[in-house]
Amino acid sequence: MPANAAIYIQEDRVNLADVFDQVSSDKGFFKKASHYNVVLGEDSVRFNVMEPAAVPNHVNGLLGYIASLDQDEKRKNDTSHAISHTKVVLGLV
């Protein structure tokens, strides 16, 4: 079943070949990857790498969304603290 999600990473860079065995990407010698294709069992998952310049606005939007939720303030603060340190966003397709 297709689904979408995002992973928020607090590291300066990501290389999914360091984590998974079957990975392909458009990464080159002078080019950062814009996506990774990872084979998981019989499925393939695409991880799109958000442009670094777009990350701050995306994170700010998510922080606004979290603040608007009808949830416990501590839970929202803890989540916002973790998200606010995001440096790389991977979108899963």
C-alpha angles and dihedrals in degrees: 000000000000117000139166129223141149134231119209113209126193095201125097093238141013133207112180090196085074089061108031133044103220107048132146128177144163090251115137138181092272098019128081116221116265090190144005126212112209125189111218112180106306094339133082121216123198117213109196114203112223115230107261092234090058096051099082094052091044092050092047090052091050091048089054090050092049091050090054095055121109093237139119110291093230091053091049092046093049092048093045091050091055094044093047090066093057116133101166129035121197118196114206122214 
